[in-house]
Amino acid sequence: MSKHPIEGLMKWVSRDEWVGLYEAMLDAHLGPYLDSLDMDEDELATLIGVEPYNTLWGCIFEDLLTHDMDDGRNIVADYLKRRGLRETASTRAYMNGLRQSVMSLYEVSDVQPGESFLLSDLIRGGESVRVSERSASQQIGAGTRLAVRVVPLPTRTVIGGGVLPFDLQTSEEVLQTFGRMRETLRSEMIKSVADGDADLVKTIDAATQDDTAMLALLAPMFTGAWLDHRLDAILGPSIERLSETDDDLPFVSARYPFLPRVTVKAVRAALDACPDLLRDSTDVWSWIDSDDAEDFELLGTVAIDGRAVVFDPDSVTLDESLQAMIGQLLQGLVGEPEILTESVLDLLDAGELDWEAAPSSEARNAMVQAENDELYRSLLTQPIPVLGGKTPVETAKTKAGRRKVATWLMLLENVESGPAGLYDFGWMWEQLGVSDLRR
């Protein structure tokens, strides 16, 4: 068996001075899962598979390389200072490159099997980067999405050893999670700023808009999304696991009590007068962000519940600006809001969720189909990098384009069909007029 190029550095982490940081990294990435599953690392490896676990461990180890101790020391710098002369120049450059790297989400294109492929950063944008990679370039196809570290070297660009593949839906969820976590971090940082310190607020805004700086903090977001997906495939979705894993992300809502002598009719009239509130039923409204006439975003649900108005945001956090808008809209009709926080287990205890009533396999298939229909339907009119930046609908209009579209669809079926391969892409083949090319 060939020696791993950074085997010496991997052994270095077992030294007493680095064990604390190593354990902190393991806890950041795996702690919530080990706690909720009541497992240790070896048991988790057995559950998800030894090879996938080794890949996951590699991602955690590479994250450790980027972190400095409180005293400013870094494990890569420490190792190279004491053992660097034993390593080749290319290995030293690779170690330093990993130290400066961040994990991001990429899409693969222009694969040259056995040689290289292009990676397009889906978070930071910019020009695609060609990476030299013999093994992976023979196993992945154009359109594959993966989380990985890109490492520039003096003569070429390579990737780290921790490579996490994502299907389309999970990768889109990762992109959304990144945006939410950015806003949450910004909000929490600004809360700690003294009133009137505009310069510090500007500094925070600039820092949280720096995608690379944010990615340096959010490597556990990628490992968590990948592990969630794999555990769902093995165990099925688990409300208890979700609840215990996301202790810091409970269900949050705001309840505004009616003021004395205020009638339901008056509150309904005020809510109906808001153009961004669309009435769903007698006392329930959907709150949308209609700044973009072609892209409505659901912000949450507003409902009259007895003698109170309840706002349930369409996120795991309660945006203070939205909360203030509700208060302004209902000024003179409601009092100060009560902020309610409930976990999944709270809802189970209250009988509002029945996890025992699990869907049948047929029902689950229908759910997967319905959940993915909208996502994949939108792709038909979006530019796709592997189709030369054209939409599938445009590309399918030519003979050569039809073959490209067929290849793209086969990729979706083989790589992005979900944990259990439940999704049926047949309608896409038919709608694009390439059913005759389906194998």
C-alpha positions as CSV (number, residue, x, y, z in Angstrom):
1,M,0.0,0.0,0.0
2,S,1.4,3.4,-1.0
3,K,2.2,5.9,1.6
4,H,-0.3,8.9,2.0
5,P,1.5,12.1,0.9
6,I,0.8,13.8,4.2
7,E,1.0,10.7,6.4
8,G,3.6,12.4,8.7
9,L,1.3,15.3,9.3
10,M,-1.7,13.0,10.0
11,K,0.4,11.2,12.7
12,W,1.5,14.5,14.1
13,V,-2.1,15.3,15.3
14,S,-1.8,12.5,17.9
15,R,0.8,14.5,19.8
16,D,-0.4,15.8,23.2
17,E,-0.2,19.5,22.2
18,W,-2.6,19.0,19.3
19,V,-5.1,16.5,20.8
20,G,-7.3,19.3,22.2
21,L,-7.7,21.0,18.9
22,Y,-8.3,17.6,17.1
23,E,-11.1,16.7,19.6
24,A,-12.6,20.2,19.2
25,M,-12.7,19.7,15.4
26,L,-14.3,16.2,15.8
27,D,-16.9,17.7,18.1
28,A,-17.7,20.6,15.7
29,H,-18.3,18.2,12.8
30,L,-19.6,15.0,14.4
31,G,-20.6,15.9,18.0
32,P,-24.3,16.5,17.5
33,Y,-24.6,13.3,15.4
34,L,-22.7,11.1,17.9
35,D,-24.9,12.4,20.7
36,S,-28.2,12.0,18.9
37,L,-27.3,8.5,17.7
38,D,-25.7,7.5,21.0
39,M,-22.6,6.2,19.1
40,D,-18.9,6.6,19.2
41,E,-16.8,7.3,16.1
42,D,-16.2,3.6,15.4
43,E,-19.9,2.8,15.5
44,L,-20.6,5.7,13.2
45,A,-18.0,4.4,10.7
46,T,-19.7,1.0,10.8
47,L,-23.1,2.5,10.2
48,I,-22.2,4.7,7.2
49,G,-19.4,2.5,5.9
50,V,-15.7,2.6,6.6
51,E,-14.7,4.2,3.3
52,P,-17.2,7.0,3.4
53,Y,-16.3,7.6,7.0
54,N,-12.6,7.9,6.1
55,T,-13.5,10.5,3.5
56,L,-15.5,12.4,6.1
57,W,-12.6,12.2,8.6
58,G,-10.3,13.6,5.9
59,C,-12.6,16.6,5.6
60,I,-12.4,17.1,9.3
61,F,-8.6,16.7,9.4
62,E,-8.2,19.2,6.6
63,D,-10.4,21.7,8.5
64,L,-8.1,21.3,11.5
65,L,-5.1,22.2,9.4
66,T,-6.6,25.7,8.8
67,H,-7.1,26.5,12.4
68,D,-4.7,28.2,14.7
69,M,-4.4,27.7,18.5
70,D,-5.2,30.5,20.9
71,D,-1.5,31.2,21.1
72,G,-1.3,31.5,17.3
73,R,0.4,28.2,16.6
74,N,-0.7,26.1,13.6
75,I,-0.2,22.4,13.3
76,V,1.1,22.6,9.7
77,A,3.7,25.3,10.6
78,D,4.7,23.3,13.7
79,Y,5.1,20.1,11.7
80,L,7.1,21.7,8.9
81,K,9.3,23.5,11.4
82,R,10.3,20.2,13.1
83,R,10.0,17.6,10.3
84,G,9.8,19.7,7.1
85,L,13.2,18.6,5.9
86,R,11.9,15.0,5.6
87,E,9.3,16.0,3.1
88,T,9.6,16.9,-0.6
89,A,9.1,20.4,-1.8
90,S,5.9,19.5,-3.4
91,T,4.5,17.9,-0.2
92,R,5.5,21.0,1.8
93,A,3.7,23.2,-0.7
94,Y,0.6,20.9,-0.6
95,M,0.5,21.1,3.2
96,N,0.8,24.9,3.2
97,G,-1.8,25.0,0.4
98,L,-4.3,23.0,2.6
99,R,-3.6,25.4,5.5
100,Q,-4.7,28.4,3.4
101,S,-7.7,26.6,1.8
102,V,-11.4,26.7,2.4
103,M,-14.0,24.1,1.5
104,S,-16.6,25.3,-1.0
105,L,-19.2,23.8,-3.3
106,Y,-18.2,23.2,-6.9
107,E,-19.7,21.9,-10.1
108,V,-17.5,19.7,-12.4
109,S,-17.2,20.2,-16.2
110,D,-14.9,19.4,-19.1
111,V,-13.6,16.1,-17.6
112,Q,-10.4,14.7,-19.1
113,P,-10.5,11.2,-17.8
114,G,-7.2,10.3,-16.0
115,E,-6.0,13.8,-16.2
116,S,-8.1,16.7,-15.0
117,F,-11.4,18.5,-14.9
118,L,-12.8,22.0,-14.4
119,L,-14.4,23.2,-11.2
120,S,-16.8,26.1,-11.0
121,D,-17.3,27.6,-7.5
122,L,-21.1,27.8,-6.9
123,I,-20.7,30.0,-3.9
124,R,-17.9,32.5,-4.8
125,G,-18.4,32.4,-8.6
126,G,-15.4,33.6,-10.7
127,E,-13.7,31.7,-13.5
128,S,-13.6,27.9,-13.5
129,V,-10.4,26.3,-12.3
130,R,-8.7,23.3,-13.9
131,V,-7.5,20.8,-11.4
132,S,-5.1,17.9,-12.0
133,E,-6.6,14.7,-10.6
134,R,-6.0,11.2,-12.1
135,S,-8.2,9.1,-9.9
136,A,-11.3,11.3,-9.4
137,S,-11.4,12.3,-13.1
138,Q,-12.0,8.7,-14.0
139,Q,-14.9,8.3,-11.6
140,I,-17.0,11.5,-11.9
141,G,-18.8,13.1,-14.8
142,A,-19.6,16.6,-15.9
143,G,-22.3,18.2,-13.8
144,T,-21.3,16.4,-10.6
145,R,-21.5,18.7,-7.6
146,L,-19.1,18.3,-4.7
147,A,-17.6,20.0,-1.7
148,V,-13.8,20.0,-1.7
149,R,-10.8,22.2,-1.1
150,V,-8.9,23.6,-4.2
151,V,-5.2,23.8,-3.5
152,P,-3.0,25.9,-5.9
153,L,0.6,24.6,-6.2
154,P,3.5,26.2,-8.1
155,T,3.0,24.2,-11.3
156,R,-0.6,23.0,-11.1
157,T,-3.8,23.1,-9.1
158,V,-5.0,20.1,-7.1
159,I,-7.8,19.2,-4.7
160,G,-7.7,18.0,-1.1
161,G,-8.4,14.4,-0.1
162,G,-11.8,15.2,1.5
163,V,-14.2,15.1,-1.4
164,L,-18.0,15.0,-0.6
165,P,-20.3,14.4,-3.6
166,F,-23.8,16.0,-3.4
167,D,-27.0,15.4,-5.4
168,L,-28.7,18.4,-6.9
169,Q,-31.3,18.9,-4.3
170,T,-28.9,18.7,-1.3
171,S,-26.4,21.0,-3.0
172,E,-29.2,23.6,-3.5
173,E,-30.1,23.2,0.2
174,V,-26.4,23.8,1.1
175,L,-26.4,27.1,-1.0
176,Q,-29.5,28.2,0.9
177,T,-28.1,27.3,4.2
178,F,-24.9,29.3,3.5
179,G,-27.0,32.4,2.9
180,R,-29.0,31.9,6.1
181,M,-26.0,31.3,8.2
182,R,-24.3,34.4,6.8
183,E,-27.3,36.5,7.8
184,T,-27.6,34.8,11.2
185,L,-23.9,35.5,11.9
186,R,-24.2,39.1,10.8
187,S,-27.3,39.6,13.0
188,E,-25.7,38.1,16.1
189,M,-22.5,40.2,15.6
190,I,-24.4,43.4,15.2
191,K,-26.4,42.7,18.3
192,S,-23.2,43.0,20.3
193,V,-22.2,46.3,18.8
194,A,-22.7,49.4,20.9
195,D,-25.4,51.8,19.6
196,G,-24.0,54.4,17.2
197,D,-20.9,52.5,16.3
198,A,-21.5,52.8,12.5
199,D,-17.9,52.0,11.6
200,L,-18.0,48.7,13.4
201,V,-21.3,47.8,11.7
202,K,-19.7,48.6,8.3
203,T,-16.8,46.3,9.2
204,I,-19.1,43.5,10.2
205,D,-21.1,44.0,6.9
206,A,-17.9,43.8,4.9
207,A,-16.7,40.7,6.8
208,T,-19.9,38.7,6.4
209,Q,-20.1,39.6,2.7
210,D,-16.6,38.1,2.2
211,D,-17.5,34.6,0.9
212,T,-14.0,33.2,1.5
213,A,-13.9,34.4,5.1
214,M,-17.4,32.9,5.7
215,L,-16.4,29.6,4.1
216,A,-13.4,29.4,6.5
217,L,-15.9,29.3,9.4
218,L,-18.4,26.9,7.8
219,A,-16.7,23.7,6.9
220,P,-19.0,21.8,9.3
221,M,-21.9,23.0,7.2
222,F,-20.7,20.8,4.3
223,T,-19.9,17.7,6.4
224,G,-23.2,18.1,8.2
225,A,-25.2,18.3,5.0
226,W,-23.4,15.3,3.6
227,L,-23.9,13.2,6.8
228,D,-27.5,14.2,7.1
229,H,-28.1,13.0,3.5
230,R,-26.3,9.7,4.1
231,L,-28.0,9.0,7.4
232,D,-31.4,9.7,5.8
233,A,-30.6,7.1,3.1
234,I,-29.6,4.5,5.7
235,L,-32.0,5.2,8.6
236,G,-34.8,7.2,7.0
237,P,-35.6,10.8,8.1
238,S,-35.7,10.9,11.9
239,I,-37.5,13.7,13.8
240,E,-35.6,12.9,17.0
241,R,-32.3,13.0,15.2
242,L,-33.2,16.2,13.5
243,S,-34.2,17.8,16.8
244,E,-31.1,16.7,18.8
245,T,-28.8,17.7,15.9
246,D,-30.3,21.1,15.6
247,D,-30.7,22.1,19.2
248,D,-29.8,25.7,18.3
249,L,-32.4,25.8,15.5
250,P,-35.8,25.4,17.1
251,F,-39.2,26.4,15.7
252,V,-39.6,30.1,16.5
253,S,-42.8,32.2,16.2
254,A,-44.1,35.6,17.5
255,R,-47.5,35.9,19.1
256,Y,-49.1,39.4,19.2
257,P,-52.0,39.7,21.7
258,F,-55.0,41.8,20.7
259,L,-55.3,45.1,22.7
260,P,-58.6,45.5,24.7
261,R,-61.7,46.1,22.7
262,V,-60.0,45.3,19.4
263,T,-62.1,43.1,17.1
264,V,-61.1,40.3,14.8
265,K,-62.8,42.2,12.0
266,A,-60.4,45.2,12.5
267,V,-57.3,43.0,12.5
268,R,-58.5,41.1,9.4
269,A,-58.9,44.5,7.6
270,A,-55.4,45.6,8.6
271,L,-53.9,42.4,7.3
272,D,-55.9,42.4,4.1
273,A,-54.7,46.0,3.4
274,C,-51.0,44.8,3.2
275,P,-50.2,43.9,-0.5
276,D,-47.6,41.4,0.6
277,L,-50.0,39.3,2.6
278,L,-52.1,36.9,0.5
279,R,-55.1,35.4,2.3
280,D,-55.0,31.6,2.2
281,S,-58.2,31.0,4.2
282,T,-60.4,33.0,6.6
283,D,-57.7,33.8,9.2
284,V,-54.4,32.7,7.5
285,W,-52.2,34.8,5.2
286,S,-49.0,34.0,3.3
287,W,-46.4,36.7,3.6
288,I,-44.4,37.1,0.4
289,D,-41.5,39.3,-0.6
290,S,-42.7,40.7,-3.9
291,D,-39.7,43.0,-4.7
292,D,-39.1,40.8,-7.8
293,A,-42.3,40.4,-9.7
294,E,-41.0,37.2,-11.3
295,D,-39.6,35.6,-8.1
296,F,-41.8,35.6,-5.1
297,E,-40.2,34.5,-1.8
298,L,-42.3,33.2,1.1
299,L,-41.3,35.0,4.3
300,G,-43.7,33.2,6.5
301,T,-47.3,32.7,7.6
302,V,-49.5,35.1,9.5
303,A,-52.6,33.8,11.3
304,I,-55.3,34.9,13.7
305,D,-55.4,32.5,16.6
306,G,-58.1,33.4,19.1
307,R,-57.3,36.9,20.3
308,A,-53.8,37.0,18.9
309,V,-51.9,37.3,15.7
310,V,-49.2,34.6,15.2
311,F,-46.3,35.0,12.8
312,D,-44.4,31.8,11.8
313,P,-41.3,32.7,9.7
314,D,-40.4,30.4,6.9
315,S,-36.9,29.9,8.4
316,V,-35.4,28.7,11.7
317,T,-34.7,32.3,12.8
318,L,-37.1,35.2,13.6
319,D,-35.9,38.2,11.6
320,E,-36.2,41.3,13.8
321,S,-37.1,43.5,10.8
322,L,-40.0,41.3,9.9
323,Q,-41.1,41.3,13.5
324,A,-41.0,45.1,13.5
325,M,-43.0,45.3,10.3
326,I,-45.8,43.2,11.8
327,G,-45.9,45.5,14.8
328,Q,-46.1,48.5,12.6
329,L,-48.8,47.0,10.4
330,L,-50.9,46.2,13.4
331,Q,-50.0,49.3,15.4
332,G,-52.9,50.2,17.8
333,L,-54.4,46.8,17.4
334,V,-51.9,44.5,19.1
335,G,-49.5,44.6,22.0
336,E,-45.8,43.6,22.3
337,P,-45.2,40.1,20.9
338,E,-44.4,37.0,22.9
339,I,-41.6,35.0,21.3
340,L,-42.4,31.3,21.3
341,T,-39.7,28.6,20.9
342,E,-40.5,24.9,20.4
343,S,-38.4,21.9,19.4
344,V,-39.5,19.0,17.3
345,L,-39.8,16.9,20.5
346,D,-42.0,19.6,22.1
347,L,-44.4,19.2,19.2
348,L,-44.3,15.5,19.5
349,D,-45.1,15.6,23.2
350,A,-48.0,18.0,22.4
351,G,-49.4,15.5,19.9
352,E,-49.0,18.0,17.0
353,L,-46.6,15.6,15.2
354,D,-47.1,11.8,14.8
355,W,-43.8,10.3,13.8
356,E,-45.3,6.8,14.2
357,A,-47.6,7.4,11.2
358,A,-44.7,7.0,8.8
359,P,-45.5,7.1,5.1
360,S,-45.6,3.9,3.1
361,S,-42.9,3.3,0.5
362,E,-45.5,4.2,-2.2
363,A,-46.3,7.4,-0.4
364,R,-42.7,8.2,0.1
365,N,-42.1,7.8,-3.7
366,A,-44.9,10.2,-4.4
367,M,-43.5,12.7,-1.9
368,V,-40.0,12.5,-3.4
369,Q,-41.5,13.0,-6.9
370,A,-43.6,16.0,-5.8
371,E,-40.7,17.6,-3.9
372,N,-38.3,17.4,-6.8
373,D,-40.7,18.2,-9.7
374,E,-40.5,22.0,-9.2
375,L,-36.7,22.0,-8.7
376,Y,-36.0,20.0,-11.9
377,R,-38.7,21.8,-13.9
378,S,-36.9,25.1,-13.3
379,L,-33.6,23.6,-14.6
380,L,-35.1,23.3,-18.1
381,T,-35.0,27.0,-18.6
382,Q,-31.7,27.7,-16.7
383,P,-28.2,27.9,-18.2
384,I,-26.3,24.7,-17.5
385,P,-22.5,24.9,-17.4
386,V,-22.1,21.4,-19.0
387,L,-24.3,22.5,-21.8
388,G,-22.1,25.4,-22.7
389,G,-24.1,27.8,-20.6
390,K,-27.3,27.2,-22.6
391,T,-30.6,26.0,-21.3
392,P,-31.7,22.4,-21.9
393,V,-34.6,23.6,-23.9
394,E,-32.3,25.6,-26.2
395,T,-29.7,22.9,-26.5
396,A,-32.3,20.2,-27.5
397,K,-33.2,22.1,-30.7
398,T,-30.2,20.8,-32.6
399,K,-29.1,17.3,-33.4
400,A,-25.7,17.7,-31.6
401,G,-27.5,19.4,-28.7
402,R,-29.9,16.5,-28.3
403,R,-27.0,14.2,-27.6
404,K,-25.6,16.6,-25.0
405,V,-29.0,16.9,-23.3
406,A,-29.3,13.1,-23.2
407,T,-25.9,12.8,-21.6
408,W,-26.9,15.5,-19.1
409,L,-30.1,13.7,-18.2
410,M,-28.3,10.4,-17.8
411,L,-26.0,12.2,-15.4
412,L,-28.9,13.4,-13.4
413,E,-30.3,9.9,-13.2
414,N,-27.1,8.3,-12.2
415,V,-25.7,10.9,-9.8
416,E,-28.5,13.1,-8.6
417,S,-31.5,10.9,-8.2
418,G,-31.5,11.0,-4.4
419,P,-30.5,8.6,-1.6
420,A,-32.7,5.8,-2.7
421,G,-32.9,6.5,-6.4
422,L,-36.6,7.2,-6.1
423,Y,-37.1,10.1,-8.5
424,D,-38.4,9.4,-12.0
425,F,-36.8,11.6,-14.7
426,G,-39.0,10.2,-17.5
427,W,-41.0,13.3,-17.9
428,M,-37.9,15.4,-18.6
429,W,-36.8,13.1,-21.4
430,E,-40.2,13.4,-23.0
431,Q,-40.6,17.2,-22.5
432,L,-37.2,17.8,-24.1
433,G,-38.0,15.4,-27.0
434,V,-35.0,13.0,-26.4
435,S,-36.8,9.9,-25.2
436,D,-35.4,8.0,-28.2
437,L,-31.9,8.5,-26.8
438,R,-32.6,7.1,-23.4
439,R,-30.7,3.9,-22.6
